[in-house]
Amino acid sequence: MLDRLKLAVRPRSPWEAVDLGLALLRAEAGPVYRAWLAVLLPLALILTLACPGRPWLAPLILWWLKPILDRPVLHVLAKATFGEAPGVTRTLAGGPGYCRRGLAATLLWRRLSPDRGLLLPVWQLEAPDGAGFRRRRRVLLLRGKAQARLLTLVCLLFTAVLALGAAAGLAYLWPDTEGPGLLGFLSASRGHRLPWLDTLLALLPTLAMAAVEPVYVAAGYALYLNRRVQLEAWDLELAFRRLGQRARDRAGQGAGLVLVALLACSALSLRAQSGPQPSGPALTGPKAALAEVLKAPEFSTRQQAWRLHPRRSAQPRAAAPAPPPAWVAPALELMARLMKVLLSALVLLGLLLVLWQHRRTLALAARHAPGSAKVPARLFGLDIRPAGLPNDLPAVAARLWDQGDPRSALALLYRGALADLAHGLGAPLTDGSTEGDCLGLAGRMPEPGARYFAQLMASWQAVAYGGQAAAAQDRTLCEAWSSHFSAPRPAGRP
């Protein structure tokens, strides 16, 4: 079986073994990802359809089932190691054979094990019982445990980065309209959410897992193979097999080689009779074969190491040095003081340099500090200048409502409330303030006023953004406006 290995068998460091697993995945990317997606995508679709009200539940279940979903990937990689990468049909048909061991353990008490990538091949390829797995686990984790755990952490973080990056890209491509943006829809109440958007965002972790999980399985499988090579000496076994095959080939070359061998034996016997044997033992049989194996480049590696040894001197100890001159101590003290002054000056110079480089940023921050920013003239396309508002604002709004124009009435009430927040109450509104910011600032008002502002904003958004007809009960907003707000008066108006 080892003769059919398609990998260069030799002991490697754990990181080199991980690199070997990635190379194997690149070479067999087609069969591996076809089998992986053939298992993952149908199951993801079924779980998404089965959880319509909870789209986050499908990726959570898929993440928990990864020890089962990884087994087809490992099956393809194990077969490809011997040059027999199976197709999708053969991989799925053989599922009952390579999924028979360790299902309960990998899904329950060993599900969160950080060594899963290194130990999954033990369950699938060796099929031990519980006690056998524990013994095998102790042996395998003597080397490579830290790399297996770091591999688990890196793949988990990379999956999260891919999912968050896809979500950030979706937010960047979201159209910029006057209505709520992507974050607004995500933070909206249940009745105002977009179901297709929730489903799409819930699928992003699944797509990230689809890209990263085969990398994790291939790297863990390579760590497992490297431990097998180290423990079972596969490289030596293959070298001995090659020597045996070479010997068999030489034995079948014909009678001429037999005659040469006989002549060599006779020459050796004559030499033995003619003179004394050499002092060193001759290398014959297994020793000669082992010496030939050790000539291979894999066993000729040299390593240079440095060690600290106590210095031993045969010479007697020298006499104690003479004390330094009297001027040395004052000179060193003066140098220390100069260094303190110089370091303080360098720190102060560096601080001044940083302030000078960020002077524009600091000036902009001071300009937009609370109490220093100018009140904008328009917010959300609405004019909130006191000069643009009537003196008796509630009466004008009620008259517009009675004339059949509730949109203008709500716009006037909303403008007046925003103007009172900015000019009357001194709320720190800027050109970049959102309606959510205004709602939060209005929350600092007494409870009836904050509740009134929230109701007024909701009615205005339903009419202005949602295109809905104004509710008849919103007519009471006109009479109640004066109880919470007052129309700001421009400068110079009595």
N, C-alpha and C positions, 0 to 999 in steps of 0.2 A: 504493500500500500504506500509506503514511503517513497518507493521508486517513482510514483506518479505525481509527486509534489511539483508544483509549478513555481514555487518560491525558493529563493536561495536560503538554505537551511544553515544557520549558524547562530551562536549566542549573540544577542544584541542588548543594548541598554534599553530601558523601558521607553524612553522618548524616541529612540530609533525604531522600536517596535510599533509605536503609534504611527510614525511616518510610513512604515511598511503597510499598515492597515489602510491608510488613506490612499497609498498607491494601488493597493488591491481594489479599493472602491472605484478609483478612477478607471482602472482597466475593465471592471465589470459593472460600470454604472448603468448600462441599459437593462440587463436582467435584474439587477438589484432594485432599481427604482420602479420598474414595471411590476414586480411582485409586491413591493411596498405600497404603491399607490392602488393596486388592485385590491388590497385588503383595507387600506385606510379610507379611501374616498367613499366607497359604498356604505361603510359603517358610519362615517361622519354624516352623510346625507340622511341615513335612517334615523340617527339620533337627533339631528336637527329637526326633522319632520315630527319626531315623537315628542319633542319638547317645545311646542310653539310659544308658550308663555314664558319660558325660561331659557333663552338662547345661550346663556352662560353655562348651562348644565351639560350640553353636548361636549364642548372641549374639555371640561373637567373629567367626564367619564372616559374620553379618549386618552387623556393623560394618565389616568389611573390604569388603563388597560395596556399600556405600552409594553410590559413584560410579555404579554401574549402577542401583540402586534409585531414585536421585534423578531419573533422566531422565524417567520418566512425570510426575512432579510438575512439572518444568521445561517439559515439552511442554504440559501443561494451562495453566500460567501464561502461556506465550508465545502460545498461541491465545486465551486470555482477554484479553490485551492488545489484540487486534483484534476483540473481541466475539464470538469463536467458541469458547467453552469446550466441548471435546468430552466425551462420556460415557466411561464405563469401557470399553465395548466398542471404541469407535474409538481410544481411547488405547492399549489393549493390542494392537489389530490393527496400529497404526502403529509398533510398537516396532522392527521391523527397519529402518525408515527413519531414525529419529532416534538409533539406537544404533550406527550403522555406523562412527563415527569416534572414535578416542582410547580405545578400551576397554583395550588393553594398557598404554598410558601411564598412564591414571588408576588402574589396578589394580596396577601394579608400581612403576616408579620415580617416579611423581608421586602415589602414593597418600597419602603423608603431607604433601603440600604444604599450607601454611596458606592459600594463595590459591585453593583449590579452588572456593569458592563464587563467586568472580568469574570464574574461567576456564572453568568447566564450560559456560556458554552458548556459548563460542567453539567448543568441539568440536561441540556439538549443533546450533547454529543457523547457524554459518558453515561447518562441515565442512572445515577447512583440512588440508593435509598437514603433515608434521613441521616443515619450514622455515617454512611460512606461520604455523603456530601460534607458533613462537618469535618471529617478527617481531611478530605481533599481541600476544603476551604482553608484550613489552617496551614497546609503546605503551600498552596498557591499564594497566599497573602504574605508569606515571609519576604517576598520581594515584589515590587510593583504596586503595593497597596496605595502609597501616596499618589502615584501617577493615576491610578484608577479613580481615586476620589477627586483629584483635581480635574480629571477629564469630565466627570459627572457635573461638577460645578461650572466648568467653562461652557459645556453644551447647554446647561440650563440657562445661564446668563445670555448666551448667544441667541437662544430661542426667544427670550424676553426682549432682547434688543431688536431682533427682526420684527416681532409683533408690534412693539412700540414704534419702530421706524415706519412700518406700513400704516399705522394709525396716524402718525404725524404727516405722512404724505397725503393721506386722505383729507386731513384737516387743511393742508396747504392748498389742495385742489378744490376745496369746497367753495361754491360760488359766493362772492361777496355781495349780499343783498341787504336791504333795510330790515329784513326779518331776523330772527335769531340764527346764529351760526351753528356749527357742529357741536360746540360745547353747550350751547343753549338747548339743543335738542337732547343731548345726553343728560343734562340736569333737569329736564322738564318732568312734570308729573306723568303718571302712567297714562292718562287719557290723551296727552299731547305728544307722546313719543312716536317715532317712526319705526314700525316693526322691521322693515327691511334693513334699516340702518343698524338696529340692534343685532340682527342676525349676521350682517356683514362684519361688524366689529367682533362678534363672538367667534367668527371663523378665522380671524387673523392668527390667533395662537395655533390653530390647527394647521394652517398653511406654513407657519414657521416651523412647527414640529415635523411636517412632511419633508422639509428641506434638511433639517439638522439631524434627525434621528438615525438615518443610515450611517452618517459619519460617526455617531456615537457607537453604534453596534460594530462597525468595522474596526475602529480603534480598540475597543474592548476585546474583540476577537483576536486581534494581533497581539495584544498583551498576553492573552491566554496561550496562543501558540508559542510565544517566546518563553513562557514559563515551562511549557512541555519540552521544548528543546533543551532548556537548562537542566530540567530534572531527569529526563529520559535519554539525553545524549543522542538525539536524532542525527546530529552531524557525524558523530563517530560511527553510528550504525550504517549510515549511507556510505561513509568512506570504506568501511570493511566490506560492504557489499560490492563496491566498485573494485576493490582488490580481489575479491573472490571471483568476480566475473572476468577480470583480467587474467587471473590464473587459469580459469577454465578455457579461456580463448587460447592462451598459450599452450595448454595441454593438448589441444586439438589441431595443432599446426602440422603434424605429420611425423613420420619416422625420423626425418632429419634432425629435428629437435631432440628426439629421444637419444639419438646417437651422440649429439653434442653433449647432452647431460651425462651420458655414460663416460665419455672422454673426460669431462670435467671431474667426475667422481674419482676416476682412476688417477688423474693428476693430483687431486687432493690427497689420495691415499699414499702416493709416492712421496709427496711433500711431508706427510706425517711421519713416514719411515725415515726420511733423510735428515731431519733436524728436529730440535725441540720446539714445542708449541709456544706461541706467544703468551705472555703473562696475562693479558686481558681476556675475558670470556668472549667467545664468538656469539654474534647475534644470529640465531637461527630460529625458525618456526614462528611462534606468535610474537616473540620479541622483535624479530626483523620486520614483521608486518606493522607492529606498533611504531617502530622507528620510522618506517616509511610514511605512516599516517601523520606523525608529528612533524614531518617535513613540509606539510601543507601550510600555505600562508595564514590560514586561520589560527594556527597554533604557534606562530612565530612573532606574536605581538610582544613588544617590549614596553615597559612602563617605567618612567623615571619618577622617583619619589624623593622628597627632601625631608630629612629628619634632623632635629636639633639634638646635639649631644653636648654634654658639659665639656668645656675646654680644659684639657689637662696639659699642664706644662711641667716639664722636668726641671726647669730652671728655678732657682729660689726666688722668692718674692722680692720685688724691688723695694727699696727704701721708700718711706712715705714722702710724697712730694712736698716741696717747700711751700710755705704759706704765700698767698698772692700779695702783691704790694699793697700799701695802704690806700692808694688812689683808686683801686678797682671797685671797692664797695660804693663810694660816692658816685662813681661814673655809672655803675649799673642802676642805682636809684634814680639818677637824673634821666637815664634812658627810659626807665619804666614810666616816669612821669610824662616824658615827651610822647611815649606811645599812648598813654591814656588820653592826652589832649588830642593827639592825631586821630585816634579812633572816634572820639566824640565829635570832632570836626567832620570826619567822613560820614558818620551817621546823620548829622545835621544837614550836611550838603546833599546826601542822598534823599532825605525827606523833602528838602526844598526842591530838588530836581523832580521828584514825583509830583509834588503839588503844581509845579510849573507845567509839566507835561499834561496834567489833567485839569488845567485851569478852565478850559471851556466846559468840560463836564460839570465841574463844581459851580460855575456861574449859571449853567442851565438848571442845575438842581436848586440853587438858591432862588432862581427866578420862578420856579414852579413849586416852591415851598408853600405850606398852608398859610394863608393870609397875604401872600405876595402875588398870587396869580390873578389875572384879570378875569372877570366874569364874562363868559362868551355871550355873543349876541344871539346866536342860534344854537339849538340843540335838537338833533334828530330831524332837522329840516323845519323846526318850529321857531318862530321869532319870540324870544322871551324878554325883549327889552321893555322896561316899564312904560316907555313912551308909546309903545304899540298896543297897549291894553286900555280898555275903557274904564272909567271910574267905577261905575256900577256893573261890575263884571257878571255877577250872578243874574241880574235882571236881563242883561243883553243875551246871555246864554239861554235863559228861559224863553225869551222872545224868538230866538233862532229855532229852538226846539219846537215851539208851537207853530212856527211857520213851515214846518216840515223839513228842517235841515238839522237833524240830530248830530251828524258828523261834525259840522261847524261848531255846534254847541259844545260837544265833547272836546274838540280841539281848543276852543277858547278856555274851557275850564282847566284843561291839561297845561296849556301855556301859562295860565295864571298861577297854577300850583308850582310849576317849575320856576317861574320868576320869583315867587315868594320864597322858595327854597334857596335860590341863589342870592337874592338881594335882601330879602327881609330876614331870613334866618341865618344867612351867612354860610350856607353849605359850600364846601370847596369843590365846586363844579368846574370842569375844564372842557376844552373842545373834544378831548378823548373820552369823556365820561359816557358810560353806557346807561341804559334804562335800569339795569340791575344795580348800578352804583346809586342812581337816584332813589331807587326803592330802599336800598340800605340806609341812605342818609335820612330818608323820611321816617325810617324806623326809630330814629332818635327822638321824634316828636312824641307827645302824649299818645296813649293808645288809641283814642277815637280818631285822631288826625292821621296816624300811621295806617289804620284800617281803611279810612276814607281814601287815602292816596293809593293804596293797593287796589281798591275797587275801581277807582277812576282810571288807573293805568290799565287794568285788565279790560275794562269796557272800551277804552280807546284802542288798544291793540286788536281787540276782536273786530272793531269796525274798520280801522285803518289798514291793518296787515292781513286780517283774515277775510275781509270783504263781507262780513256778516251784517245783518241789520241790527240796529240798536234795540236793546230790550226796552219795553215800556216802563219797567220799574226804574230804569236809569234816569228817568225824568227827575227823580228826587235828588240827584246829585247837584242840580242847579240850586235848590233851596238850601242844601246842607253845606255848600261851599264856604259861605261866609262864617260858619261856625269854626272852621279850621284854618282858613287862609284869609289874607287881606291883599287887595290889589296893590302892588308896589307903586309908589308915586315917583316919577322922575324928578331930578333936581330942578328946583325953581317952581314946581307946581305946588300950590297950597293944599 
